[in-house]
Amino acid sequence: MFSLAELRDAADFVHQYVAPTPTIQWPMLDRATGLSLYVKHENHTRLGAFKIRGGLTFCRYLGTSVEVNRGLISATRGNHGQSLAHAASRFGMAATIIVPHGNSVEKNAAMRAWGAEVIEHGDDFQEAAEYAFSYASRTDLVMVPPFHRELVRGVASYGLELFDDIKRLDRVYVPVGMGSGICSLITARDALGLKTEIIGVVAKGADAVRQSFIAGKVIQTPSAKTFADGVACRSPDAAAFEIIKAGAADIVAVDDDQIANAMRLYFSSCHTLAEGAGALPLAAAMADRDENIGKKVALILTGANIDRADYARILSGENK
């Protein structure tokens, strides 16, 4: 999709706004799992997720055209919307973000704090996204899809950081929602000419991407039920799926109990906060423990945005 030079150029731009995040091997986490794990802390960005990177490069892309004078609109469960609200504020653009009813109160508040207008519509992400496309067609707003090559260009900067920091990784686990994170990682790996396996992780209650990967074609599911809202998607993006199909070693699924256990383990062993989507890679690496023993494994921890009451329940032992 992009040459290494194009990715390095985008990373240089992103790093004007976002400091590189650390990749840390935590002794207590390794002891608890019996594995050699390297945690890429995208939960340490200003917005708590890697999405911040793509919003910046997308708004830069709009700024090179007549679109700069138009506001933008998109749908989200939170982190994508925060990235666009943040980037729009940097570039002097207006942002309208559509979220489903019942979306995270604190994620909604964060988007509004960055200056976005937040509108609630629909019962899940897919209904919010369909409304956003309809809203954009009736106005002069620029529709920002959940997957776009300019989002990939910016988000790939986290992959470059990871592969530059940690050499000879055997595999990387990454959560999969609409695909910008895993596709960016695949793009960075391929541009660097590496052979690292990339394993995408979905929730069992929202496994449309896994079903699609197994079938070799896009499969839509009637629902996406998981408390890990960042991966609660039931209609995979076709362009993202083609990259995933060609570049991922596997797509695996973990259930909500495994996700909650991983969130608690991150807190107890690393004193770090992971929302549901951010904990999927750790849950999957532990589920694949026998395959991962003796291997050098990285986990993408992206998403530190969970409502306080929900996190308190999970830390207390409830599995949502």
C-alpha positions in Angstrom: 0.0 0.0 0.0 2.8 2.4 0.9 6.6 2.4 0.5 8.8 2.5 3.5 9.8 6.1 2.6 6.1 7.1 2.5 5.5 5.5 5.9 8.6 7.2 7.4 7.4 10.6 6.1 4.0 10.1 7.7 5.7 9.0 11.0 7.8 12.1 11.0 4.6 14.2 10.7 2.8 12.2 13.4 5.7 12.6 15.8 5.3 16.3 15.7 2.1 15.7 17.7 2.5 12.3 19.2 5.6 11.1 21.0 6.6 7.5 20.2 5.1 5.1 22.8 7.2 2.6 24.7 7.4 -1.1 24.2 8.0 -2.8 27.6 8.7 -6.3 28.7 7.1 -6.6 32.2 8.7 -9.3 34.4 5.5 -9.8 36.5 3.5 -10.3 33.3 6.0 -12.8 31.9 6.0 -14.7 35.2 2.2 -14.7 35.3 1.8 -16.0 31.8 5.0 -18.1 31.4 5.7 -16.2 28.1 8.1 -13.6 26.7 5.8 -10.7 26.0 6.5 -7.2 24.8 3.7 -4.7 25.4 3.4 -1.8 22.9 1.8 0.9 25.0 -0.5 2.7 22.7 -2.7 3.3 25.8 0.0 5.9 26.6 -0.9 8.3 23.8 -2.8 11.5 24.7 -6.0 9.9 23.6 -5.2 6.4 25.0 -5.2 4.7 21.6 -3.3 4.4 18.3 -6.2 6.1 16.5 -4.7 9.5 17.3 -2.1 8.9 14.6 -4.5 8.3 11.7 -6.7 11.2 12.5 -3.7 13.5 12.1 -2.7 12.2 8.7 -6.2 12.1 7.4 -6.7 15.8 8.3 -3.4 16.6 6.7 -4.7 14.9 3.6 -7.9 17.0 3.7 -5.7 20.1 4.2 -4.1 19.6 0.8 -7.4 20.0 -1.0 -10.4 22.2 -1.1 -12.0 19.9 1.5 -10.1 21.9 4.2 -13.0 24.4 4.5 -15.6 21.7 5.0 -16.3 20.0 8.3 -15.9 16.3 8.7 -18.3 13.6 10.0 -17.7 10.0 11.1 -19.2 7.3 13.2 -17.4 5.7 16.2 -17.7 3.8 19.5 -15.1 6.3 20.8 -11.4 6.1 19.9 -11.7 6.8 16.2 -14.0 9.7 17.0 -11.6 11.1 19.5 -8.8 11.0 17.0 -10.8 13.0 14.5 -12.0 15.5 17.0 -8.5 16.0 18.2 -7.0 16.3 14.7 -9.8 18.6 13.5 -9.2 20.9 16.4 -5.5 21.0 15.3 -6.3 21.9 11.7 -9.2 24.3 12.4 -11.9 22.0 11.1 -15.3 21.3 12.6 -16.1 17.7 13.5 -19.4 15.9 13.9 -19.3 12.4 15.4 -22.2 9.9 15.4 -22.3 7.3 18.2 -24.8 4.7 19.0 -27.2 5.1 21.9 -25.7 3.8 25.1 -22.2 4.7 24.0 -19.5 5.3 26.7 -20.4 8.4 28.6 -16.7 9.3 29.2 -15.7 8.7 25.5 -18.6 11.0 24.4 -17.4 13.6 26.9 -13.8 13.4 25.6 -14.9 13.9 22.0 -17.0 17.0 23.1 -14.0 18.3 25.0 -12.0 18.3 21.8 -14.7 20.4 20.2 -16.7 17.8 18.3 -20.5 17.8 18.1 -21.6 14.3 19.2 -24.9 12.9 18.0 -26.4 9.6 19.3 -28.2 7.4 16.7 -28.9 3.7 16.4 -28.3 0.7 18.6 -24.8 -0.3 17.4 -21.8 1.0 15.4 -23.2 -0.2 12.1 -26.5 1.8 12.5 -24.5 4.8 13.6 -22.2 4.5 10.5 -25.1 4.2 8.1 -26.7 7.3 9.6 -23.3 9.2 9.3 -23.1 8.4 5.6 -26.7 9.6 5.2 -26.1 12.7 7.2 -23.0 13.5 5.1 -25.0 13.1 1.9 -27.5 15.7 3.0 -24.9 18.3 4.1 -21.5 19.6 2.9 -19.6 17.6 5.5 -16.7 15.2 4.5 -17.5 11.7 5.5 -14.5 9.9 7.1 -15.0 6.2 6.9 -13.7 3.9 9.6 -11.1 2.5 7.2 -9.1 4.7 4.7 -5.6 4.5 3.3 -4.7 7.9 4.9 -5.7 6.5 8.3 -3.5 3.5 7.6 -0.6 5.7 6.7 -0.6 7.5 10.0 -1.4 4.5 12.2 1.4 2.6 10.6 3.8 4.8 12.6 3.2 2.7 15.7 4.2 -0.4 13.8 7.4 1.2 12.6 8.2 2.1 16.2 7.5 -1.4 17.4 9.6 -3.1 14.7 12.4 -0.6 15.2 12.5 -1.1 18.9 12.2 -4.9 19.2 14.1 -6.9 16.6 13.2 -10.5 15.5 9.7 -10.6 16.8 8.0 -14.0 16.1 4.5 -12.7 16.2 2.3 -9.8 17.2 -1.2 -9.9 18.5 -3.5 -6.9 17.6 -7.2 -6.2 18.2 -9.4 -6.0 15.2 -12.4 -3.7 14.8 -12.8 -2.1 11.4 -9.2 -2.9 10.5 -7.0 0.2 10.6 -4.8 -1.1 13.4 -4.1 -4.6 11.9 -3.8 -3.3 8.3 -1.3 -0.6 9.4 0.8 -3.2 11.2 0.8 -5.5 8.2 1.7 -2.5 6.0 4.6 -1.5 8.3 5.9 -5.1 8.5 5.8 -5.6 4.7 7.5 -2.3 4.0 10.3 -3.4 6.3 10.5 -6.8 4.7 9.9 -8.7 7.9 8.5 -12.2 8.4 6.8 -11.6 11.8 3.4 -13.3 12.1 0.5 -10.9 12.7 -2.5 -12.4 14.6 -5.7 -10.4 14.7 -8.0 -10.8 17.7 -11.7 -10.3 17.9 -14.3 -11.0 20.5 -16.4 -14.2 20.2 -19.6 -12.1 20.3 -18.4 -9.9 17.5 -16.5 -12.3 15.2 -17.5 -11.1 11.7 -13.8 -10.6 10.8 -12.9 -14.1 12.0 -15.8 -15.6 10.1 -14.7 -13.7 7.0 -11.1 -14.8 7.3 -12.2 -18.5 7.6 -14.6 -18.2 4.6 -12.2 -16.1 2.5 -14.9 -13.5 1.8 -16.7 -10.8 3.7 -19.3 -12.2 6.1 -21.7 -9.9 8.0 -23.2 -10.9 11.3 -26.6 -9.9 12.6 -25.1 -8.6 15.9 -21.9 -7.7 17.7 -22.3 -8.4 21.4 -19.3 -7.8 23.6 -18.5 -5.2 26.3 -15.2 -4.6 24.3 -16.9 -1.8 22.4 -13.8 -0.9 20.3 -14.2 -4.2 18.4 -18.0 -4.5 18.4 -18.3 -4.5 14.6 -20.6 -6.7 12.5 -19.9 -5.6 9.0 -16.2 -5.8 8.0 -14.8 -3.2 5.6 -14.1 -4.9 2.2 -10.8 -3.0 1.5 -9.5 -3.8 5.0 -10.5 -7.4 4.7 -8.4 -7.9 1.5 -5.3 -6.7 3.4 -6.1 -8.9 6.4 -6.7 -11.9 4.2 -3.4 -11.5 2.5 -1.3 -10.4 5.4 -2.5 -11.9 8.7 -1.4 -15.3 9.9 -4.6 -15.9 11.7 -7.7 -14.2 13.2 -8.6 -15.6 16.7 -11.4 -15.0 19.1 -11.6 -14.6 22.8 -14.7 -14.4 25.0 -15.6 -11.6 27.4 -14.5 -13.6 30.5 -11.0 -13.9 29.0 -11.0 -10.2 28.1 -11.9 -9.2 31.6 -9.2 -11.5 33.1 -6.6 -9.9 30.8 -7.7 -6.4 31.9 -7.2 -7.4 35.6 -3.8 -9.0 34.8 -2.6 -5.9 33.0 -3.5 -3.9 36.1 -2.0 -6.2 38.7 1.2 -7.0 36.8 1.9 -3.8 35.0 -0.3 -1.2 36.8 -1.6 -0.2 33.4 -5.2 0.5 32.3 -6.6 -1.4 29.3 -10.2 -1.1 28.0 -11.8 -4.2 26.7 -10.5 -3.9 23.2 -7.0 -3.2 24.4 -6.8 -6.4 26.4 -7.8 -8.7 23.6 -4.2 -9.4 22.5 -3.1 -10.5 26.0 -6.1 -12.7 26.3 -5.3 -14.3 23.0 -1.6 -14.8 23.7 -2.5 -16.6 26.9 -5.1 -18.7 25.1 -2.4 -19.7 22.6 0.2 -20.2 25.4 1.5 -23.6 24.2 2.2 -22.1 20.8 3.9 -19.1 22.2 6.3 -20.7 24.7 9.8 -19.9 23.6 8.7 -17.2 21.1 9.2 -13.5 21.1 5.7 -12.1 21.2 4.4 -8.5 21.1 1.0 -7.3 22.3 -0.6 -4.1 21.0 -2.3 -2.5 24.0 -4.5 0.2 22.5 -7.4 1.7 24.3 -7.3 3.1 27.9 -10.8 4.5 27.6 -13.4 2.8 29.7 -16.0 4.3 32.0 -14.9 4.4 35.6 -17.9 2.4 37.0 -17.4 -0.3 34.4 -13.7 -0.6 35.1 -14.3 -0.7 38.9 -16.7 -3.7 38.4 -14.2 -5.6 36.3 -11.4 -5.0 38.8 -13.6 -6.2 41.5 -14.0 -9.5 39.8 -17.1 -9.1 37.6 -16.8 -10.0 33.9 -19.1 -7.2 32.8 
